Amino acid sequence: MLPIAAMARVIRKAGVKRVSADAIKELEKTVSGLAIELASDSAEMARHAGRKTIKKEDILLASGKA
């Protein structure tokens, strides 16, 4: 789902100089799974508020940052 090159940039921004292709693919799978779960939880927050549109507040609530 997410571009492999973007995942490699994320890893490099964390200060890692060398990373295997398998590690990049695994990070992509993990991040995609977390994003799907967060989007689903955010949609539930919006439905609970009587809306069809997900707002920033829904994402913050779903992520526990609100």
N, CA, C and O atoms as a DFTB+ gen file, in Angstrom:
264 C
 N C O
     1  1       0.807      -1.195       0.000
     2  2       0.000       0.000       0.000
     3  2       0.854       1.265       0.000
     4  3       0.635       2.165      -0.812
     5  1       1.805       1.334       0.888
     6  2       2.667       2.517       0.980
     7  2       3.921       2.282       0.139
     8  3       4.403       1.152       0.057
     9  1       4.451       3.325      -0.481
    10  2       5.647       3.168      -1.309
    11  2       6.852       2.699      -0.486
    12  3       7.114       3.196       0.610
    13  1       7.561       1.748      -1.041
    14  2       8.747       1.203      -0.379
    15  2       9.799       2.303      -0.185
    16  3      10.467       2.351       0.848
    17  1       9.942       3.181      -1.176
    18  2      10.931       4.265      -1.066
    19  2      10.616       5.176       0.113
    20  3      11.524       5.653       0.793
    21  1       9.333       5.417       0.357
    22  2       8.944       6.261       1.495
    23  2       9.313       5.580       2.807
    24  3       9.764       6.239       3.744
    25  1       9.126       4.274       2.877
    26  2       9.482       3.538       4.095
    27  2      10.990       3.582       4.313
    28  3      11.449       3.710       5.448
    29  1      11.756       3.478       3.243
    30  2      13.215       3.560       3.361
    31  2      13.628       4.936       3.880
    32  3      14.550       5.040       4.689
    33  1      12.951       5.994       3.421
    34  2      13.264       7.346       3.911
    35  2      12.953       7.478       5.396
    36  3      13.708       8.109       6.137
    37  1      11.850       6.887       5.832
    38  2      11.485       6.935       7.252
    39  2      12.573       6.277       8.088
    40  3      12.987       6.812       9.117
    41  1      13.025       5.132       7.648
    42  2      14.074       4.417       8.382
    43  2      15.358       5.247       8.412
    44  3      16.013       5.346       9.450
    45  1      15.710       5.833       7.293
    46  2      16.942       6.636       7.241
    47  2      16.842       7.888       8.106
    48  3      17.833       8.315       8.698
    49  1      15.652       8.477       8.180
    50  2      15.463       9.644       9.052
    51  2      15.652       9.272      10.515
    52  3      15.974      10.126      11.341
    53  1      15.453       8.003      10.833
    54  2      15.655       7.529      12.196
    55  2      17.139       7.332      12.500
    56  3      17.506       6.972      13.619
    57  1      17.987       7.568      11.504
    58  2      19.420       7.484      11.729
    59  2      20.057       6.174      11.315
    60  3      21.240       5.950      11.573
    61  1      19.291       5.310      10.681
    62  2      19.816       4.017      10.248
    63  2      20.467       4.185       8.880
    64  3      19.865       4.739       7.961
    65  1      21.705       3.701       8.751
    66  2      22.419       3.854       7.486
    67  2      22.192       2.676       6.554
    68  3      22.154       2.841       5.335
    69  1      22.041       1.500       7.117
    70  2      21.851       0.304       6.294
    71  2      20.618      -0.441       6.772
    72  3      20.405      -0.624       7.970
    73  1      19.813      -0.864       5.814
    74  2      18.596      -1.596       6.144
    75  2      18.302      -2.579       5.013
    76  3      18.486      -2.260       3.838
    77  1      17.851      -3.756       5.373
    78  2      17.565      -4.766       4.357
    79  2      16.221      -4.505       3.693
    80  3      15.353      -3.840       4.258
    81  1      16.063      -5.031       2.500
    82  2      14.797      -4.902       1.775
    83  2      13.669      -5.566       2.554
    84  3      12.544      -5.066       2.568
    85  1      13.967      -6.696       3.204
    86  2      12.943      -7.384       4.005
    87  2      12.473      -6.518       5.169
    88  3      11.288      -6.509       5.500
    89  1      13.391      -5.797       5.785
    90  2      13.018      -4.921       6.904
    91  2      12.126      -3.786       6.416
    92  3      11.169      -3.409       7.093
    93  1      12.436      -3.246       5.256
    94  2      11.609      -2.168       4.697
    95  2      10.209      -2.684       4.396
    96  3       9.221      -2.013       4.697
    97  1      10.117      -3.867       3.806
    98  2       8.809      -4.460       3.492
    99  2       8.012      -4.741       4.762
   100  3       6.800      -4.530       4.798
   101  1       8.691      -5.212       5.795
   102  2       7.998      -5.494       7.058
   103  2       7.496      -4.210       7.703
   104  3       6.391      -4.182       8.244
   105  1       8.293      -3.145       7.652
   106  2       7.848      -1.852       8.172
   107  2       6.608      -1.382       7.416
   108  3       5.664      -0.881       8.027
   109  1       6.601      -1.540       6.096
   110  2       5.452      -1.135       5.282
   111  2       4.204      -1.900       5.696
   112  3       3.135      -1.306       5.830
   113  1       4.322      -3.204       5.900
   114  2       3.172      -4.016       6.333
   115  2       2.653      -3.544       7.686
   116  3       1.446      -3.406       7.884
   117  1       3.566      -3.299       8.608
   118  2       3.184      -2.877       9.953
   119  2       2.522      -1.505       9.939
   120  3       1.478      -1.311      10.562
   121  1       3.122      -0.556       9.236
   122  2       2.569       0.800       9.172
   123  2       1.214       0.793       8.472
   124  3       0.291       1.483       8.904
   125  1       1.090       0.026       7.405
   126  2      -0.196      -0.066       6.700
   127  2      -1.273      -0.628       7.614
   128  3      -2.398      -0.131       7.634
   129  1      -0.930      -1.661       8.368
   130  2      -1.895      -2.250       9.300
   131  2      -2.335      -1.263      10.364
   132  3      -3.520      -1.171      10.686
   133  1      -1.382      -0.528      10.906
   134  2      -1.719       0.480      11.914
   135  2      -2.593       1.586      11.326
   136  3      -3.526       2.056      11.977
   137  1      -2.289       1.998      10.097
   138  2      -3.071       3.054       9.449
   139  2      -4.505       2.599       9.190
   140  3      -5.446       3.371       9.371
   141  1      -4.670       1.357       8.768
   142  2      -6.011       0.819       8.525
   143  2      -6.796       0.757       9.825
   144  3      -7.969       1.130       9.864
   145  1      -6.161       0.291      10.881
   146  2      -6.822       0.212      12.186
   147  2      -7.210       1.606      12.690
   148  3      -8.313       1.797      13.203
   149  1      -6.315       2.565      12.545
   150  2      -6.593       3.935      12.976
   151  2      -7.732       4.544      12.160
   152  3      -8.596       5.224      12.713
   153  1      -7.737       4.304      10.863
   154  2      -8.811       4.826      10.011
   155  2     -10.152       4.217      10.394
   156  3     -11.167       4.913      10.418
   157  1     -10.162       2.935      10.692
   158  2     -11.398       2.265      11.097
   159  2     -11.911       2.818      12.422
   160  3     -13.100       3.102      12.563
   161  1     -11.018       2.967      13.383
   162  2     -11.404       3.526      14.682
   163  2     -11.873       4.975      14.540
   164  3     -12.809       5.398      15.219
   165  1     -11.227       5.727      13.663
   166  2     -11.621       7.118      13.429
   167  2     -13.002       7.195      12.792
   168  3     -13.792       8.077      13.125
   169  1     -13.294       6.285      11.886
   170  2     -14.618       6.241      11.259
   171  2     -15.685       5.951      12.300
   172  3     -16.781       6.508      12.248
   173  1     -15.363       5.081      13.240
   174  2     -16.308       4.780      14.326
   175  2     -16.547       6.017      15.190
   176  3     -17.677       6.265      15.609
   177  1     -15.512       6.785      15.458
   178  2     -15.664       8.025      16.227
   179  2     -16.581       9.002      15.489
   180  3     -17.442       9.635      16.101
   181  1     -16.396       9.120      14.184
   182  2     -17.231      10.021      13.384
   183  2     -18.685       9.552      13.393
   184  3     -19.597      10.364      13.551
   185  1     -18.907       8.243      13.223
   186  2     -20.277       7.707      13.264
   187  2     -20.924       7.968      14.612
   188  3     -22.100       8.326      14.685
   189  1     -20.166       7.791      15.663
   190  2     -20.682       8.028      17.014
   191  2     -21.108       9.489      17.181
   192  3     -22.062       9.783      17.902
   193  1     -20.400      10.395      16.516
   194  2     -20.720      11.822      16.586
   195  2     -21.808      12.211      15.584
   196  3     -22.167      13.383      15.481
   197  1     -22.331      11.229      14.845
   198  2     -23.397      11.494      13.889
   199  2     -22.917      12.070      12.569
   200  3     -23.672      12.746      11.870
   201  1     -21.665      11.805      12.227
   202  2     -21.090      12.322      10.991
   203  2     -20.625      11.186      10.100
   204  3     -20.364      10.078      10.568
   205  1     -20.525      11.475       8.807
   206  2     -19.947      10.534       7.851
   207  2     -18.502      10.901       7.536
   208  3     -17.735      10.076       7.037
   209  1     -18.142      12.135       7.830
   210  2     -16.809      12.644       7.517
   211  2     -15.894      12.503       8.724
   212  3     -16.240      12.913       9.832
   213  1     -14.730      11.921       8.500
   214  2     -13.725      11.811       9.557
   215  2     -13.008      13.150       9.667
   216  3     -12.556      13.711       8.668
   217  1     -12.912      13.649      10.879
   218  2     -12.210      14.909      11.137
   219  2     -10.925      14.631      11.914
   220  3     -10.704      13.530      12.418
   221  1     -10.104      15.643      11.991
   222  2      -8.840      15.550      12.725
   223  2      -9.081      15.081      14.153
   224  3      -8.326      14.263      14.678
   225  1     -10.125      15.596      14.776
   226  2     -10.431      15.239      16.166
   227  2     -10.698      13.741      16.313
   228  3     -10.338      13.140      17.325
   229  1     -11.335      13.137      15.294
   230  2     -11.619      11.703      15.334
   231  2     -10.322      10.905      15.340
   232  3     -10.185       9.925      16.073
   233  1      -9.378      11.333      14.518
   234  2      -8.093      10.644      14.458
   235  2      -7.347      10.803      15.773
   236  3      -6.747       9.848      16.269
   237  1      -7.380      11.997      16.337
   238  2      -6.711      12.218      17.622
   239  2      -7.344      11.372      18.722
   240  3      -6.637      10.788      19.544
   241  1      -8.671      11.306      18.738
   242  2      -9.350      10.475      19.740
   243  2      -9.003       9.001      19.556
   244  3      -8.696       8.300      20.520
   245  1      -9.054       8.544      18.321
   246  2      -8.779       7.138      18.035
   247  2      -7.336       6.764      18.366
   248  3      -7.057       5.626      18.745
   249  1      -6.427       7.714      18.222
   250  2      -5.017       7.427      18.500
   251  2      -4.662       7.620      19.971
   252  3      -3.556       7.288      20.399
   253  1      -5.611       8.160      20.745
   254  2      -5.359       8.375      22.160
   255  2      -4.594       9.651      22.446
   256  3      -4.075       9.821      23.549
   257  1      -4.512      10.545      21.486
   258  2      -3.759      11.789      21.658
   259  2      -4.644      12.969      22.018
   260  3      -4.158      14.091      22.162
   261  1      -5.934      12.726      22.163
   262  2      -6.850      13.835      22.487
   263  2      -7.068      13.931      23.977
   264  3      -7.807      14.802      24.437
